[in-house]
Amino acid sequence: MTCAACVNRVEKRLSRLEGVTASVNLATGRARVCHPSGLPVDELVATVEKAGYTAALPEPSAGPRSGPAPVRDEGKAKEEEGTAAAERRQLVITGVLALPVLVLSMAPALQFRNWQWLCFALAAPVAVWGAWPFHVRAVRGLRHSASTMDTLVSLGVVASFGWSAYALFLGGAGEPGMRMPFTLAPGAAADGMAHVYLEATVGVPLFVWAGRFLEARARQGTGAALRALAGLSVKDVAVREKDGGERLVPLERLRAGQTFLVRPGERVATDGEVVEGGSAVDLSLVTGESEPVEVEPGSRVVGGSVNVAGLLLVRATAVGADTRLARISRMVEEAQAGKARAQRLADRVAGVFVPVVLALAAGTLGFWLGTGRDAQSAVTACVAVLVVACPCALGLATPTALMAATGRGAQLGILVGGARALEGLRHVDTVVLDKTGTLTSGRTTVARFTVVPGAGGLGERAVVRYAGALEGGSEHPLGRAVVDYARANAGADLPDVVDFRALPGRGARGVVDGRLIEVGAPTGDLPAVLADALTAAEATARTPVLVRVDGEAVALVEIGDVVRPGTYRAVDALRRLGVRPVLATGDAKAPALAVAADLGIEEVHARCAPEEKAALVRALRERGHRVAVVGDGVNDAAALAGADLGIGLAGGADAAIGAADVTLVRTGIEALPDAVRLARRTLATIRVNLVWAFGYNVVTVPLAMLGVLNPMVAAAAMSASSVLVVGNSLRLRAWHPSAARRRPAGPSRPARAAGPATRP
């Protein structure tokens, strides 16, 4: 396929089959077809071939569980490389033959006796061999009653070369001493002799080949992010044998459940769980996380991430097409197959574009002849109309922008489901947010540790160490939260506990460094500072835990689900973008109101069952709002599916991700404002592309009909139009969220607890 007219033709032919819908992408050269199961794929391929094109199924992956799902078919990649090499060779040879013709035709001072015959000898192979692919595709289209951009180029070359041959052999242009001036507009031939237009004969294919070469280079750039994802997979993996030995095997032979080694600096071969070792893992190329993440036994790791420091032994939990990296690649590739509403209109226009241009060219020829102008002027204007019209830009306007945007989004941890999802993001004015796991961390964490000044002669660090040491013997989630806090704030090595006793329903007690430590529910009279902390904990539905040393109340620990630090910036940024946040959670009213107050969210819906969340979304839409829903749990799936746009979190439930149009790979909603900004920038780019593609043809075709454009200039303009569209799309690759922010969103606020946690 070479232009939007080709796309329209293939889609129409496929859609004529009963029960078939098709979406064809010019930039990727792929068709996504939905067809009845009883219709064989061979019939779909045959239908495309009957339309004058070739088609083949993408190469299958090695299997859903045997290796990484390929992002690009190897066969297709080799075919594309071979085609690119052939086109590059065609461009170089055409350029070598064409340049002398262009120079002699445009520089009368350099012309010599019989220079026209030299130009004719050089132009002939260009008109035949250099333009041969255009001629072949034009004839093939003619056999199938189709016309494309190749038809226009082929007719332009044949007409200009045929006229030049007539002028040389029969019109007197080849007479000795005849010097042909280069003209920008058709006019009467000097001395009644016909002009040669060999510069148009060689210029049209030369500029078209040059334009396609530059266009192909730019289109490769738009898909760079997808190829980068494909490059994250490894070829071989070091598998740990049962006897403790190590064996290097190809990645496709790795099976779920096997353990493998990841040395410092190596990529993690596939998704898995750390069995032994500890390290920091760089997820920047997979999820967009800027800081390495610490992992230890029990931590999950993602295939494609880089082990920064220590040696890791990992048990594979997913392989092949089931891995997170493979799913990301699939989502990006599927997104690139989509079309914006404006592009669908452009495709319909392209379906009649070439026939209309052919009619205009014939009309131009007839008009110039009918007004009494010479045949040379008429042919020149006709050729200029054929050459200047460009349906290519119409077909590239959306797919190139989508390729660049979805690739850039994947680098930023934003997986967009296609053009419709981008359009939905662009127009959203209300976002319904879940609380647990979306706005908050979804796990029990120490929110605040209040210590009485000078308590028992102990400093704050000592009290934290004692509480953490005591809870080290507990299996309760609250106890583990205290231990994690102590290790993070008072040192990883905690003192030993003597005479530990768990007190069911009340807490625990034990002796640490000769002191009696008790941790449990607050009772009795408390110092003023702890009493104030207790009141604050109850007001925000946090769980209070009292620490006593030798019977004296010395500290109050407030435990709950904490708001993610990045959430503050995200909610503030959404408001600045004109998107109103609404909190809808199945949690109790008190923690929901606490989170809402902390984030400045005015509309809160607590104790929402899944059906009630879906009803809330319907009510908001009925009031005229464009609603997006962000959620990560099974209970969010119905609301996600019922919204104008569903946004899932990659760490959430599969049901939520499956119902989502956009997936945020990073934890929390910090990337959501970036997704909105990227959508707005992408759709603006698509609109500029389409305005240019339509506007170019609206302006240049009438100019060519009036005889203002020389065919060679028309060919250069036609090639430049496609390159400009692709180049404009390519700017999205360099887009960065910070460049889109009009003013800083303010510093991240410290994590605050946001939910209850009860202790039996």
N, C-alpha and C positions, 0 to 999 in steps of 0.2 A: 504494500500500500504506500502511496506517495502523498495523498492529500485527504482532506475531509470528504471529498466526493467518493473516494474509495471506501472510507469508513461507512458512509451512508448506504452505499450500494451493498456491502457485505451484510450490514445489519438488516436491510430490507429483505434480501434473499433468504437469510436465516429465519426471519420473523414470519415469512410466508408459510413455513412449515407449521402444521397444526400443533398448538400447545407450546411453541418455542418462543422464548424471548432471548435477545442477545444484546450485549453491550461490547462494542469494539473500541479498542484504544490504539490510536495512531502512534503514540510515543513509545509504547511498550511492544506493539505488534502482537497483541493478544486479544482474543475474544473470550468473554465469559458468557457461557450459554446455559440456560435452564431449559430442559427438554423432558418430555415424558419418558419414563423408564423403558417403555417399549420401543422407542425410536433409537435405532443403532447409531453409534457415534460415526460410523463410516458414512452414513447418509448425510450427516452434518458436514463432514469433510468434503464429500462429493458436491454438496450445495455450494460451498465456497469456491470449489474448483470450477463449477458451472458459471460462477459470476466472473471468472477470469483471473482468479488468484490461486495461490497454493496454501495449504493448511496441513497441520499435523498436531497430534496430541503432545502436550509437554511430556518430557521424559519422567516416568514415575520415580519416586524416591526408593531407596533400598528397602523400604518397609516401615510401617509405623513405629516399630520398636527396635529397628536394627541400626539406625544411623541418623545423622542429622538430615532434616528435610531440606532439600536443595532450594536455595533462593533463586538461582538461575540454572536452567538446564545446561549441562555441559555441551550437549550437541548444539543447542541454540547459540551458546556463547561462541563455539568454534565457527559456526556458520556466520555469525555476525562479524567475527574477526576477519574471516575470509572475504566477506562482502565489503567490509571497510577497506581492506588492502586493495581489492580490485577497483573500488571507486577512487581511492587515492592514486592508483596508477593511471586510471582514466583521466583524472584531473591534471596530473603532471604532464602527460603526453599531449592532452588537449591544449594545455597552456603553452607548451613549447611550440606547437604548430600555430596557435592563435595569435600569440603576441606580435610576431612580425606583421601579420595581416592588419592588426589593430593599429600598430605604429605607422605603417605605410598609408593606411586609409585616412588617418587623422592628421598626418603631417605632410602636407603637399610639398614642403621643401625637400623632403627625403625621397620623393617619388622619382623614378627613372623610366627609361624607355621600356615598354612592355611590362611594367611592374604589376599590371592587373593579372597577367597570366601566372606570374609567380604566386600572387595571392590566391588565385583560383586553385593552383596546384596544392597549396598548403590548406586551403579551406575544404577541399573535396573530402579528404580523410576525416576531417572534423565533422562535416555534415553527415557522413555515412557512419564511420566507426565511432567517433566521439559521441554522436547522438543516437547510436544504435539502440541502447536500452530504452530510450524514449520512443523510438519508432516501434520497437517490438511490443511494448506495453500499450501503445496507442492502437496498433493493429489488433492485439488481443482483445482490447476493450471494444473495438469496432465489431469483432466477431460476436461479442456478447451484448451488442447494442448498448454499450456503455461509453461514456466519455469522462476523462479525468484531466488532471493537470498535464500529464504526459501527452495527451491529445493536443493541448494548446501548444506545448513546447515543440512537439514534432511538426505540427502544421506550420508554426513560425519558422522553423529551420528550413523545411522543405520549400516554403513560399519564398523566403529570402534567397536561398541558394538557386532555386529554379529561375527566379527573376534575374539574378546575376548571370546565370548561364545564358539565358536568352539575350541579356544585354551584351555579353561578350561575343557570342557567336552570331547573333542576328541583328543586334541593335547598334553595332558600331562602336561599342565601348572598348573593344579590344584593338581598335585601329592604332597603328604606331603613333606615338606622340600624344595620344589622348590622356589627359590628366584629370582625374576625378576628384573634385573637392569634397571634403567631409561636411555634411550638413546635418543640423539638428532637427530640421523639419523638412517634410517632403516639398519638393518644388520642381519646377520644370527643368529638364535636363539641359545642360549647356550645349549650345550649338545644335539642339534638336536631337542629341544622342542620349541614349538611356544610361542612367547611372548604374554602377554595380553596388550591391549592398552586402559584400562579403564580410564586412565587419560585424554585421548583424548575424550572419550565418555562423561565424565562429564565436561571437560574443555571447549569444544566447546559451549554447551548451556550456561554455566556459563558466559563466556566472552562475548558472544553475548548479553545475557540479561543485563550484566553490561554495555556494550557499549551503548545499547539502552536507559538504564536508564540515563546515563550521557548525551547522545545525546538529550534526551527529556528535561532534565533540561536546557541544553544550548539553545535549541530551544525556550523554554519558555522565556529565557532572550532576544532573538532577537525580540520577539514580545512585550516586556515590554512597549515600548513607545505607542503602539496601545492600550494596556490595560489601560495605564495611561490616554489616551484621553477619553476612555470609562468611567473612574472613575471620570471625571470632571463634569458629569451631576449630578443633585440633584434628590432626590426622591419626595420631597414635596415642595410646594411653597405657600407663604402667599399672597393670593389674596385680594386686597382692594375692598370692596363692595361699591355699590352706596350710601348707607347710611353712609359711612365712617368707617364701621366695617371691621374686618379682619377675613379671613377664610382660614384655611390650607387645601389645596387640593393636590391630587397626580399630578405630573407634566404632565402626559398624558392627564389630563382634562383641562389643561391650553389652552386658545384659543388666537389667534392673536387679538390684540385690548384691551385685559384685562390688568389691571394694577396690579402690585405686589410689595411687599416691599422687600428690600434687606438690612439687618442690617450689621453693621460692623463685618467683619470676615466671612461673609457668601458668598457663590458663587452665581453669577447671574444665575438665572434659565434658561434663554433663551435670544436670541438676542432681544434688545429693545432700546427704547429712553427714556432718563431720563425726567421725568415730574416735579418732585420736589426734592430738596436737592442737595448737592454737596459733592464730595468725590474724593479720588484717587483710581483707579482701577488697580489691578495687573493682567497684561495680560501675564506674563512670561510663563505659562504652555500652553497657547493657541497660541501665536504668537512669542514667544521668546524675546519679548521686555524686556529689563533688568530693566527699570525704570517704576514705577507706572505712569499711565496717569490720569491727572486731568479731571473730568467730571462735568458738570453742566446741568441745564435744557436745553434740545435740543441736548445734546451729545448722540452719539450712544454707546451702551455697548454690549459686546459679551458674550453670554452664556458660562459658565465655568470659567469666570474671577472672581477674588476675590475682594470684596469691602473692602478696607483697613481701611477707617475712618468713614465717616458720614453715616446717614440714607438716602437711596435712594428710591424714588417711580418711578418705571419703567413701561412703556407701552410696552407690547410684540409686536414686529413687525414680528417675524418669530418663528415658533415652529416646533418641531419634525425634520423630515428629511430636512427641509428647512433651519435649522440653520447653522451658519458658522462652528461650531464644528462638526456637522454631516457631512457636506460636506468635511471637512478636513479628518475625519475618513474614509469616502468612498474613497477619493482619495488615501489615504495611503494603504488601503486594496486592491484597484484595482491595485496599483503600484506593490504590492507584488506578484501579479499573473503573472507578465511579465517574459520574459526570454531573456537573452542575447544571441547573435549569437553563442557564444562559448558553451552555455548550450544546445542550440538546436542540435549542433553537438554531444555533450556528450549524449543526449537522443537517438540519432540515433545509436551511438555506443552501448549504453546500451541495445538496442533492440536485438542485436545479441550476447551480451556479455555472457549471461548464457549458451546458446547452445554451443558457442565456448569453454567455460570452461568445460562443460560436455564432449565435444569431446576430449579436452586436457587430462582430467582425465582418460578417457577410453584409450587414446593413451599411457599415462604414465603407466597404469596398464599392457597393452600389451607389452610395451617396456621392463619393468623390468622382466616380465615373460619370454619374448623372449630372454633376455640376460642370462638366466639361473639362475637368482637370485631367492631366495625362495619367496613363496607367501606372507609371512609376510612383506618383504621389499616392494613388489609391492603394497600391500594394503595400507601400511603406506604412501607411496608417493602419491597414488591416493587420499586418504582421505585428505592429506595436500593440494593438489591442489584444491579440492572441497571447503575446509574451508577457505583458504587464500584469494581466489578471492573475491573482494568486489565491487559490483556495487552501494552500498549505497552512498559512497562518491561522485560518479558521479552525483547522483540525488540531493544531498544536496549542491553542490558547489555554485550554483547561488541563489536558494531561500533563504537560510539562510543569505547570504550576503545582499540580497535585503531587507529582513525583518529588519535586523539590521540597514541598511543604510537609508531606508525610515522612519523608526521610529526615528532615530537620526535626520534626516532632518526635520521631523515634529516638533521636540523639538526646532530646530534652526529657525523655521519659513520658511522652504523650503519644498514644496510639490512637489515630483517628480512623474511623470506619469508612471514610470516603467523602465524596463531595457533599452528599446530603448531610452528613454529620457536621461538616464545616459550615454549611449554610445554617444548620440548627444552632451551632455555637455562636454564629455571628448575630443572630436575632434573639437569643435568650435574654429575658429581662428579670426572671425569677429563678433562683436555684434552691431546691429543697435538699437540706443536708441532714444526713443521719448523724447521731452523736457518737455512739460507742464504736471505736475503730476507725471512724472517719474524721471527726474533729478531735477525738481523744485517742490516746495510745491503745486503748482496749485492754490494758492490763493493770493490775494493782501496783501502785507505786507510792512511795513516800512523797507527799506534797510539801509538808513542812515539819521541821523538827525544832520545837520550842524548848529551850533549856532555861531553868531558873538561874539567874546570874549568881556565881559563886556557890552553886549547889553542892553541899557536903564537901566543900574544898576541892571539887573536881571541875575541870574545864569541859567545854562542850565536846571536844574530841574524845575525851575519856568516857563521857556518858554515852556517846554514840557507839564507841567500841564495846562497852559493856552490854548495851542492848543488842548489838549485832551478835556478839559472842553467845549470849543466852539463846537467841532465836535460831542460832545455827543448828540446834538440836531439834527444831520444829519443822514439820512438814506442811504447816498451814500456809496458804498464800500470803496472809498478812505477815507471818514470820519471815517468809522468804523475801518479801519487800523490804523489811527492816535490815536483813542481812545484806541484800544488794546495796542498799543505801550506805551501810556502814563500810562495806568494802570499797565503795567508790569515794567515800569522804573521810575515812579514818584509817585507811590502809588495808591491803588485801589479807594480811596475817592477823587473825583475831585470836585473843587469848582463849585458853581451854576453860571448859565449864565443869565444875564438880557438883555432884548431887543434883543433877537436873531433874526436874519434875514438871510434867505437863498437868495443868489444872483445867479439866474439861469445862468449857463455857466461861472460863475466867482468865486464862492466859498460861504463863509458865513462870517457874522460879528456879534459881540455882546460884551457886557460889562462883564468882569470878575474881581472881586475884585477892581472895580472902574476904570479899564483900558480898553480901546477900543482894542479889539483883532480882527484881520482880517486874514483869511486863504483863499488863492485862488491862481490863476495862477500868475506866476512872471511877473511883469511889472515895467517899469521905471529903473532908475539907481540902481545898487546893490553894496554893499561893495565887495571888491576884493575876500574875502573868499567865499561869496555866489555866486559870478559870476563864480568862479572856480568850485564850486559844481554843478551849473547849466550846465556848459559845460560837466562835467563828466556824469551827468544824461542824457543829450541828446545823448552823444556818446554811451551809453549803453541802449538806448531806455527806460529809466525809466521815470516815470511821476514826474515832479518837482512841489512842492507846497510851496508857500512862506508864511511865518508867519510875520505879522506886529503887533507891540505893540505901540499904540498911534501914528500910522502913520509911524513908523520907522521899516524898514526891519531888522529883528533880527535873522531869521532862515530860512533854506531851507530844506524841507522834500523830500527825494527821495523815491518814492513808486513804487513797481513792484512785480512780481513773483520772489521769492528768491530761489536760489539753496539750496537744502537740505544739511546741514553740512556733513552728512555721504557720500554724493555723491563724494566728493573729494577723500576720501580714496578708495572708491569702484572703481572709474575709474583708479586710480593709481595702485591698486592691479590687475585689469584686464590686464593692460599693462605688469605688471611684470609676469603674467601668460601666456603671449604670445598671448593675445586676443586684437585685434585692435578695439577701439571704433569708431563708425560712428554716427553722429547726423543727424537725419531726422525728421523734424517737419513741421507742417502746419503753424507755426508762421512766422512773418516777418523776413527778413534777418538780420536786426540790432540786435534784441534780441537773435537770434540764434547764430550769430557770437560772441556776448558778452558772452553767456554761454560757447561756445566752447573754446574761449580764456581763460576763467576763469578755465576751466577744462583741458586744454591742448589737446583738441580734434582737429585733423587736418582736417578731412573730414567732411564738413557740407552741408546739403541739406535743404534749407528753402522753404517755400510755397509749401510743398509736399501734394498733394491730396492723399486720400487713394489708388487710382490706381497707382499713381506715387511711393508711398512707396513700393507697391507690385512689381512694375517694377524694382525699385532699388535693391530689394532683389534678383530678378531673374538675374539681370545683375551681381551682386556680385557672385552668385552661378555659373554662366556661366564662370566667370573668375577663377574658381577653388577654391573659398573660401567656408569654412563651416560656414554658417551664422546662428546666433541666433538673434531674434528680441525681444526687450523688449517694452511693451506698456501697457496702461491701459484704452484706450478709444475704442469706436466703430470703429473709423477711423483706428485703428491699427489691427483690426481683420483679414483683408485680408493679410496683410504683415505677421502676426503671423502664419497664416495657410500656407503661401507659403514658409516659411523659413525651414531650416533643423531642427531648434528647436525654438518653440515659448515659450516665458517667459512672463507670465501675472502677474499683481499686484492684490492682493486680494481685495484691496479697489477700483479697477477699474470696468469697465463695464462688465456685464455678458458675452457679446459677445466676449470680449477680453480674459476673463478667459476660456471660452469654447473652444477657438481656441488655447490655450496655452498647451504645454507639461509639463511645470514647472510653478508653482505659488509661488510667494514670498509673504508670509503672512504679513510680516512687511512692513511699508511704505518705498518707495524708493527702491534703488537697492543695499543697503548696504550688503544684504545677497547674492548677485549674485556671488562675488568671492568665498564665502564659498561654494556655490552650485557647482562651477567648481571644487574646491578642493575636496569636498566630492565625486563627480562623479569619479574623477581620483583615489582617494583612494579606492573607492568601486570596480571599475573595476580591479584595481591592485590586490585587495583581491580575486576577482573571478578568475582571472588568476592563482594566487598562488594555490587556491583551486583545480582548474582543473588540473594544472600541477602535484600537489600532487596525485590527484585521479587517473590520468592516469599513472603517474610514479610509484606509489605504485604497481599497478597491473603488469606493465611491468617488474618490478624487482622481486617481490615476487613469481609470478606464475612460472617463470623458476626455481627459487631456490627450490620451492616445487617439481617441476618435477624431479629435480636432486637429491632429497632426502635429501637436506640440512636442511629443516624445519620439525620439529616434528609437528603433527596435533594440539597439544595444543598450541604451540608457534604460529602456523598459526592462530588459533582462536583469540588469544590475539592481534595479529597484525591487523587482519581484523577489530576487534572492535575498536582498537585505531585509525585506519584510518578515520573512520566516526567522532569520537570524535574530532580529530585534525582539520578536515575541519570545523566543527561547532564552535570549539573554536577560530579558526582564524577569522571566520566571526564575532564572538562575540566581538572582539576587536573594531569593528566599533561603538559599543555602547558608548565607552569611547572617541571616536574621538572628538577633539575640534579644531575649526578653528585656534586658536592661535598656536597650535602645528604644523600646516601645513605651517605657514608663515616662510619663511626663514629669513626675516628681517622685522622690523616694517615698516608699510606703511606710517608713519609720522602722525603728529597730524592733527586733523580735522581743516580745515580752517573756519573762521567765515562766516556766511551766507552772500551772496551777492545777490543783486537784479539782475533779469535776464529777465525781460520782461516788455512790455509797459502796461500802464493802462491809459485810457483817461477819462476825466471828461467832461460831457456835459455842 
